[in-house]
Amino acid sequence: MRILVTIQDPTPEALKDIDAFLTKHAAAVQTDTSWTPARARDYYEELPPRAKTIVREALRRGGRVPADDLRSDDGKGLNGHANGLKTTLTKGVAKELWPHGMQQPVLGIGPGYGKVQGYRIREEALPAFREGLAHLLDERNHDEA
């Protein structure tokens, strides 16, 4: 048996009943940690501006963005760009925007040390991000943060 539950605006009585049911069947309860369009929107809205740029530009390029395309005109590093990606995921769990166990949706591309070569949205998360953030792909919204 597999139990998946989505609860939106439950009454206190309903929460009590659901809690009792889930406690009774705890061994069969699985947390849905997949990225959905709504979770992708929430994640994006919580990101700081520089991290939003990574997500927006990766979406516009099919899921990947080279680091050089994110550097400012002076060619300086990307310090601070990616920090918000991980922090936002952690803070979102604390705010109960999504459950504990969600995978980081945006990953650095590189050898694992040294300068990052770019960023990519996880393949399994990409459809949710495309749907949830479709408005970012519209050229009329090109300058939206």
Rosetta blueprint (number, residue, H / E / L):
1 M L
2 R L
3 I E
4 L L
5 V L
6 T L
7 I L
8 Q L
9 D L
10 P L
11 T L
12 P H
13 E H
14 A H
15 L H
16 K H
17 D H
18 I H
19 D H
20 A H
21 F H
22 L H
23 T H
24 K H
25 H L
26 A H
27 A H
28 A H
29 V E
30 Q L
31 T L
32 D L
33 T L
34 S L
35 W L
36 T L
37 P H
38 A H
39 R H
40 A H
41 R H
42 D H
43 Y H
44 Y H
45 E H
46 E H
47 L L
48 P L
49 P H
50 R H
51 A H
52 K H
53 T H
54 I H
55 V H
56 R H
57 E H
58 A H
59 L H
60 R H
61 R L
62 G L
63 G L
64 R E
65 V E
66 P E
67 A H
68 D H
69 D H
70 L L
71 R L
72 S L
73 D L
74 D L
75 G L
76 K L
77 G L
78 L L
79 N L
80 G L
81 H L
82 A L
83 N H
84 G H
85 L H
86 K H
87 T H
88 T H
89 L H
90 T H
91 K H
92 G H
93 V H
94 A H
95 K L
96 E L
97 L L
98 W L
99 P L
100 H L
101 G L
102 M L
103 Q L
104 Q L
105 P L
106 V E
107 L E
108 G E
109 I E
110 G L
111 P L
112 G L
113 Y L
114 G L
115 K L
116 V L
117 Q L
118 G E
119 Y E
120 R E
121 I E
122 R L
123 E L
124 E L
125 A L
126 L H
127 P H
128 A H
129 F H
130 R H
131 E H
132 G H
133 L L
134 A H
135 H H
136 L H
137 L H
138 D L
139 E H
140 R H
141 N H
142 H L
143 D L
144 E L
145 A L
